Amino acid sequence: MCPVLFSIPGPPSWAAVLLCLIFGAAALALEAHEQRRLGNWPNRPRLALMTLVGIAFAFAISYALRRWGPVPVRSWGTMLMVGFLAGLAWVIWDTRDDDDVDVDTLIDVTLAILVGAVVGSRLLAVALNWSDFASRPEDILKVWQGGLSFHGGLVGGFGAAALYLWRRGMSIPRMADLLTPSLAVGYAFTRVGCFLNGCCHGSPSDLPWAIALPHIPGDGLQGVPLHPAQLYGALGSLIIFGLLLLIRRHLRRPGHLFLSYLVLYSISRSIMEVFRAGASAEAFGPIPSLTVAQFASICIGLGAAALMYATRRRTGPECTDPESATEVATDASMHDPAGGGGGSS
C-alpha cells in the first residue's frame, strides 16, 4: 500500500520567485480572457488586482512549504481530485453539443458536489463511529486517514448541488442526469485511492489476487491476505458507468437516469459488502444478517425504484420513439371530432 505518494519539500528562494511569476502570469491571462469574453476589455485595475492575487497565492504556498514542509501528498486525496477532474472532463465532453449547458455552470455545480460530498460523508462516518472520535475530536478533520461514508457523501453532494441549482433557477432532475455518469467515473477513481490508502479493506481470502495490507489499526488483520474490496468497488462502478450510457437513451423522464444509478449502485454495494471487513461490515442491529451499508443501500435502491415507478408516464401510449409518438398524436387528432384536425364535417 502507498498512503503517501510523495512529499513536497520547501522550495528554494529562486523557485519561490518563479512560482510567483507563473501564478501571476496565469491569473493575468485568465482575467484577460474573461474580460474579452464579457466585452469588458481592458479593465486595467482589475487586471492588476488579479495579478497580485495570483502572486499572493503563490507566495502563500511557498511560505507554507518552507514553514511546514515537506508536505506529504496522500494517495486518497490525490485520487479524489483525479476522480473529480475525470468526472468533470467527461461531463464537459458529453455536453459539448448542448447549448443549454455551459462549462462555467458545470464547474460550479461539480465544485458544490465535491464540497458537499466530503462534508456529508465525513459527518455520517463520524456519527456512525462516534466512539472512535469522542476522545479525539480533532481527528474529525483528518479525512485523509480514512473514515468516509459514500451514502453520506451522496446526500451531501446532492443537497449542495440541488441548493446551487435551485438558487440559479435550473432544473435539478435534468442536471442530475447529466452528471450521473460522471459520478460513477469519480467513484471508481476514489475507490482506487482507498486501495492505495489501505482503508475500506476486504475480508480474509485465499484467492490468488488476495492482498496483505501492512497496517490495519485495530482489526488484527496485519499481513493477512484480504479481498481487494476497494478494487471490486472500482470495477463495479465502471460497469455501472457503461450501463448508464446504454440505458440513458431509453429513459424519457428527467431524473430517471440518476434514480437508475441509485438502484444499480445499491445492488453493487450490497454485493460488495459480502467481501468487506472492518467498520464498513458491521452488522445492522435489527437485522444482523445485513451490514449497515447493505441496509442503507437496500433502502435507497428500493426508494429510487419506487420513485421511478411513481413518476412513470401515466397517460398516453407507451412509446420511446419520438417519430412514432408524433404519428400517434396526429392520428388521434384526426379521429377526434373536437380536435379541429379535419375529423368533423
N, C-alpha and C positions, 0 to 999 in steps of 0.2 A: 504494500500500500504506500501511497505517497501523499500524506495530508498536506505537506508543504512542497510546492513545485520548485520554488527557488526563493532566494532572498534578495531584495534590492538594497545595495549599500548606499551610504550617503555620498552624493556626487561631489567631485572636486569643484573648486571655485569656477574654473573655466566652463565646466559642464552646466553649472547653475546659471551662468550668464547666457550660455547657448540655449538652455531650456526657456529662459525668459524671452529671448528673441523669437524663438519658434512659436511660443504661445501668443506673444504679442502680435506677430505677423498673422497667425491663424485667426485670432479674434478680429483683426482689422479686415482680413479677406472675407470672413463670414458676414460682418456688418456691412461691408460694401456691397456684397451680393444681395443681402436683404433689402438695402436701400434701393438698389436698382430694380429689384422685383416689385417693390411697393411704389416706385416712382418718386422717392424722396431724395434722390442723389443730387448734389452731395450735401450731407449734413455733417459738416466738419467737427463740431463739438462732440457729437455722438461717436464719430469715428475715433476721435482722440480718447474719449471715455472708455470705449470698448477695448481699445488697445491697452490702456492702463489696467483694465480689469484682467485681461489675459496675462499681462506681465505680473500682476499681483498674485494671480492664481499660481503661476509657475514658481514665483518666489516662495509662496507658502508651502508648495510641495517640496522644494529644495530644502527649506528650513526644517520641515518635519522629518525628512530623510536624514539630514545631518544631526538632528537633535535626538531622534528616537530610532534611527536605523541601526543595523539593517532590518528592513521591514519584510516579513515573510509574505509571500504570495501563496495563498492557500488554494488547494485544488477545488474544494467545493464552491467557494465564492467565484473562482475563475470560470468553472463550468456553468455556474448560474448565469454569469454575464454572457458566456458564449451561447448558451441556450436562448437568452433574451435577444441577443443580436441575430441569431439564426432565425428565430421566430419572426422578428421584425423584418428581416430581409425577405422572408417568404411572403408575408402579407403584402409588403410593398410590391413585390414582383407579381403576386397573384392578382392584385387590384390595379395593375398598370393601365388597363383599358377602362377602368371605372371612373367616369367623370365626376361622380358624386363623392368620391373619397380622395382626399389629398394627403400627401406624405406627412405634413405637419400634424394633422389630426391623428394619424396612425402612431406617430412618435409619442404624442401627448398621452393618448389613451393607453399605450403599452407601458409607458413610464408609470402611469397611475396603477396599472395592474401589477407591475413589479413591486412598487412600494406597498400596496395593499396586500399582496400575496405574502411578502416577507413578514409584515406585521401580523397578519391574521394567522399564518402558520406557526409563528413563534408563540403567540398568545394561547392558541389552543394546546400546543405541546406543553407549555408551562402549566396550563390549567390541569391537564391530564396527569402530569408528573410533578405536582407542586411539592411533594415531599423531597424531591431532589434539589429544589431551588429555595426552599423555606429558610435554610440556614445560610445560604449564599445567594441572596437576591441579586447581587451584582453580576452573577453568571447569566442572568436573563438576557443581557445584551450580547453575550458571546455566542452569536448564532453560528460562527464558523466551527464551533466544536460539535455541531450536530444538535438535534432536538427540534425538528420542524415537522409540522403535520400538513400533508397535502390537502386534506379536507378543510383545514383552517385557512390555508392559502387560497383554496378555491373560493371560499366565501369572502375572504378579504379582498382578493383581486377582483372578483365580480362586483362586490359592493363599491370599491373605489372607481372602477370603470363606469358602473351604472350612474354613480353620482356625477362624474365628469360629463357623461353623455347627456344626462338629464338637464344639467345646467346649460349645456350647449344646444339643447333642443333637438338632439339627434336620436335616431331610432336605436334603442338598446337591443332588441332582438336581431336586427339586421347586422349591426356591428359585431354582436356576439358570434353570429355565423361566420362573418369574415375572418374573425380572429381565432376561431376554434381550431383549425389545422395547425396554426402557429403554437397554440397551447400544447398540442401533442408533441411537436418538434422540441419546444423548450423543455418539456418534462423529460424527454429522452436524454438530453444533454445533462440535465440536473442529476438524473439518476447515475450517470457516469461519474459525476462529481461525488456522489455518495459512495460509490465503489472505491474511488481513489482515497476518500477520506476515511473509509472503514466503518462508516455508520450505516444504519438500516440494513444490517447484515442478515444472512440467512441462517438456517438451522444446520446442524451437523449432517454431513453427507459423505458417502464413499464413492460418488460418481467420479469419473476421470477428470471432469472440469471443476471439481470442488477446490476451493482455495482457502488456505490457512491464513488468518489475519494475525499480525504480530502483537496487536494490543487491543483488547476489548475490555474496558474497565467494568468490573463488577459482574461479568457474565460467566467467568470461568471457562471461556472458550478459546483462550490464547493458544495458538498453534494447532487448533483442531480444524480439519478441513470442513468448510461450510459451503452451502449453496451460494453462488454469486447472485443473490436475490435482486441486488441492485441492477445487474445487467439483464435479468429477466424482465424487470420493470421497464428498462430502456427499450428492449426488443418489443415488448408488448405495446409500448407507446408508438413505436414506428409502424407496427402493424395497424394500430388504430388510425394513424395518420393516413395510411393507404386506403383503409376502408372509408374514411370520411371523404376522400377525394372521389371514391367510386359512387357513394350514395348521395352526395350533395345535389347532383343534377336532378335527382328524383324527388327531392323534398321541396314542396311548394309553400310551406308555411314559414314565415320568418321566425327564427329562434329554434326551429326543429333540428338543425344541424348541431347546435350547441347541446340540446337535450339528448341527441343521439350520442354525442361524445360522453355525456354523463353516464348513459346506460352502458356503453362499451367500456369505459374506464372502470365502472363498478364491477363489471364481470371480470376484467383483467386483474383488478386489485384483489378481488375475492379469491381468485385462483392463486395469485402470487403470495397471499398471506399464508398459504399452506407451507411455503418454503422459507418463511421468515422466522426470526427468533428475536429475543430481546424485548425491549419495551413495546415495540410495534406489534408483537404477537401475544400480548396479554389477553387473557380470556375475558369475554364480556360477562359480567356478573350474573344477570338473569338467565343468560343462555350460554353456559360455559363451553359449548361446542363451537361457538363463534368467537373470533377475536373482536376487539373493539373496532378495528378498522373494517373488518368484514361486516359487522353490524351496520356501521355508518355507510359503507358502500351499498349494501342492500337497500337501506332506506332511501339513499339518494337515487339509486338506479330505478327503484320502483316508483318513486315520486316523479322522476323525469319521464318515465314511460307513461304514467297516468296523465301527466300534463300534456304529453303529445297526443294521447288518445282523446282527451277532453277538448283540445283545440284543433282537432282534425276538421276538415270541411264537412259540414253537416247538411248542406243544401247543394242541389245540382248534381250532375253525374260526376262520378269519379273519373277524372281524365287528366293525365300528365302531359299530353301533347297539346301545346297552345293552338296549333292549326286545327286540330280536331275539336277543341273546345269552341273555337270560333264558328266552325261549321255547325256544331250542335246548337249554339246560341242563335245562329241565323235561321236554322230550320225551325226552331221553336217560335221565333218571331213570325215566321211566315204562316204558321198554323194557329197563331193566337189572334182571335178576332179583335182584341183590344190592343194589339201590339202595333198597329199602324204600319205593318210591313207588307201590305198588299193582300192580307188574308181576308179582308172584308170586301164585299161587292157593292 
